[in-house]
Amino acid sequence: MNATTSPQIDDGLKAQLDGATPVMAQYLEIKAQNPDALLFFRMGDFYEVFFDDAVKAAGALSLALTKRGRHQGEEIPMAGVPAHAAEAYIAKLIRAGFRVAVCDQLEDPSEAKKRGSKSVVKRGIVRIVTPGTLTEDTLLEERGANRLIALSQRAGVMALASLELSTGEVECLETTPETLGTHLSALRPSESLVADRLLQDENLYALLKYCGGVLQPQSASLSDPAAGEARLKRLYGVDTLDGFGAFSLAEVSAMGMLAAYIDLTQAGKVPVLKAPKKTTSLAFLAIDPSTRQSLEIERTQKGSREGSLMSAIDRTITSGGSRLLAARLSRPLNHPDEINRRLDAVQWFVEHRGLRQNLRDTLRGMSDLARALSRLGLGRGGPRDLKVIKDGLELAGETIRVLKQTDAEDALDPRCPTEIRSHIKALTVSDSVADLRFKLDMALVEEPPLSTRDGGFIKAGYNSNLNELITLRNDSRQIILRMESDLQQETGLPLKIKYNAVLGYFIELTSKQADSLSDSDRQRLIHRQTLANQMRFSTPDLIDMDARIARAASDALTLELALFEDLREEVRRNAHPLQDMFDAFCALDVASSAAEWAEDMEATRPVVDDSLVFDAKAARHPVVVAALRSEGKPFTPNDGCLDASGQTGPRLTLVTGPNMAGKSTFLRQNALLVIMAQAGLFVPAASLRLGVVDRLFSRVGAGDDLAQGRSTFMMEMVETAAILSQATQRSFVILDEIGRGTATFDGLAIAWACAENLHEVVRARALFATHYHELSQLESLLAHTHNISMTAKEWNGDLIFLHEAKRGAADRSYGVQVAKLAGMPPVVVARAKDILERLETDRSHQLKLDDLPLFATVQAQVQNVAAQHAVESDVEKAVKAVNPDDLSPREALEIIYRLKGLV
Ligand SMILES: Nc1ncnc2c1ncn2[C@@H]1O[C@H](COP(=O)(O)OP(=O)(O)OP(=O)(O)O)[C@@H](O)[C@H]1O
């Protein structure tokens, strides 16, 4: 896209252009084409921002807001940032929610001058920076993915396409409004392109607002499938999309929206993209947004990485590996074969410890190849990105050597799993890639600069022309020194040859020396400048040399840039094998780091099959166990057994037990085992047999502000309703304290009905934690229901949590003891005990308030407790005032008597 000329100027713009200076007219035209983005307008060494944009940018970036001339009688507000530092400013604006259109000078100002002194330098948009289309390391989260998605609906089918520009992944799938949330929350897009029409649906809008990142409404023309197909063909440089698979109209429309946005934001530059991957909802374990949030998979409920499942188990070395692990945890698989293939690779690294360590040591040298490749593909990478590719290629060879040296020298162990074999294949370079590696090796200096701007990244010896130019440039000092000494000899004067940017090289004499010049010398020298105490001259030889040196420097830079372009083009030609290679590195990193974690946590390989069984022995919560371990505290492992068919275990398990006994931890730990196993990871348990789960549901803890205006109880009911209507027999459900947010009998009734429905209608594997002990009767009423309780015991009036899951229902809640542990005022604890005793003796629950002698009891207790506090604090005060080191034995004895008197 080139914004230097506008085909049609609408009336509004025409009015604006009236009386504008040529540069301002150019600015206004370009701005009119990008009304929704802040326009960074390049002027020399600065990006300037004008009018309203200037006010917004100055506010967001804390820049000084200045004025530049007038337009239509008003002063023009302006702010500016130095071009070399623009990236940091843009990053800040993107984080503040803006889009930034970067408008550069497309020609050298000298070119413009040739067209006439008043002509304006050509300018055009080179890129629109938006949250979902970032490629720079400074703008991207190192270990997080950054996705742009598009949502479209055609002929009653809804499709979601996603793109990660920084790694070239493109994916699409068909979805429904009901399952959209599970996909959105797994992909966590930074930016969503959504057809206007769809945003009119209130529920869809609320969902997209909640987990769709920045929303960009798209007009109907952008979601037209025919236009989309044409754009996609252009983007991929193909005549037909058939080679990628069969896509529905909705999918083509969604991917076409992505293509249009890339075309717009990248100003026509074509990124290196992988072939679009068609997937289906059925390929993944479905986890809806609230389940995902409550299980704290990638982030905790408060939004931090620390404390999440991801942070507890992530031992990856590379940022790409970490992103892949996060992606696998976000979207665990559904097919036992695929899961087992991943598990084979982890097991291989568990069993080959030495190999694993060597691999991990090798991977430490790895940089973010995919992102470097993407930048180079879009023409904005620099020499350091080439170095990343070069290093990656070297590591590929090294990695293959490491992987092959397992048990046999040089040959691959025949037992090596398919997954690892395919990685080795991807790391094995073709002739063309080997050629590229050789060239990069020959061409690049050891530590190339980030940008091409100043040159200096091509190794001496790579190109003979460049060598000559560089020699001339580098030898210029010697040549000039020689000229200087020749001139000194010829004139007999101690003159100097100096350099400045305006005059170039010149001969400098003091005024006195100049006066003593001979006539012949005076004729030879060309006068350049007279200063207070100096005179500056040149000679034809010096002028010639100056020009040659200057030309050599600029020719060297031009040649270096051309060589860079050649290398970049060659990298681009090899983009696909390089992407495959990067994927192999990431997968190897994930498998070996999963093995590292498994060894450390004594995790085991789950048995994943098609059954409806969940049978965990001595399982632990991966996050809580790590947290307790860091405090030196033990974690009590627990078994968990469910079978939806009811054959080998209960379908529904009711979990009771005191507060703080570990009910929620137990529920979550079992759900997390499902996620980890289906992500292809080992699990923190002595063993686990898992029949694959199609959907995981969790209703744990307080609801969130998914849709504002719903109370916690309302949220709880909405989520529970969704579980009961969407879960299948293959699903896994954990429900924590359903119904507690309302009156006791309503709550109990709701909990009872939900438990019955889960067992009888949904028939999913379910864990149901509750404080309603009445529910434990269900064990005798429903065929496949068990009670278990998290145990605690009272000792010397205190409560000790054993955190052990035992068959049978809990006998009581110990809520009052927990309140005491929590530091509830003693008077309240004593009063609660009293009330509890009365409630328990009156089983009919007919106790009236009159039966509780309210004031008499409370007052007596208050006095009692207050008196205790008073005495204690006097004694405390007296003890605090004593410094034992200052006391004689006699004084100590006196203090003891005094204290005794206080008690
Ligand atoms: N198996 C275990 N081994 C050791 N400590 C545990 C175990 N399970 C839980 N805990 C500890 O007990 C604390 C309370 O656990 P949790 O929140 O699961 O209890 P709860 O029964 O759900 O409580 P409430 O009914 O009040 O919600 C946890 O923060 C954890 O530190």
The ligand as an ORCA input file, in Angstrom:
! r2SCAN-3c Opt
* xyz 0 1
  N      -2.878    -33.141     50.200
  C      -2.377    -32.117     50.875
  N      -1.192    -32.213     51.523
  C      -0.694    -31.145     52.196
  N      -1.297    -29.958     52.270
  C      -2.464    -29.798     51.657
  C      -3.070    -30.859     50.920
  N      -4.230    -30.409     50.414
  C      -4.359    -29.155     50.813
  N      -3.314    -28.768     51.551
  C      -3.116    -27.441     52.175
  O      -4.327    -27.044     52.778
  C      -4.741    -25.771     52.333
  C      -6.242    -25.717     52.203
  O      -6.665    -26.574     51.172
  P      -8.024    -26.368     50.394
  O      -8.231    -24.950     50.045
  O      -8.005    -27.360     49.327
  O      -9.080    -26.780     51.513
  P     -10.666    -26.865     51.419
  O     -11.043    -28.088     52.110
  O     -11.110    -26.741     50.014
  O     -11.096    -25.605     52.221
  P     -12.499    -24.809     52.193
  O     -13.577    -25.802     52.456
  O     -12.325    -23.842     53.316
  O     -12.579    -24.153     50.865
  C      -4.015    -25.593     50.992
  O      -3.691    -24.256     50.788
  C      -2.770    -26.433     51.139
  O      -1.678    -25.656     51.591
*
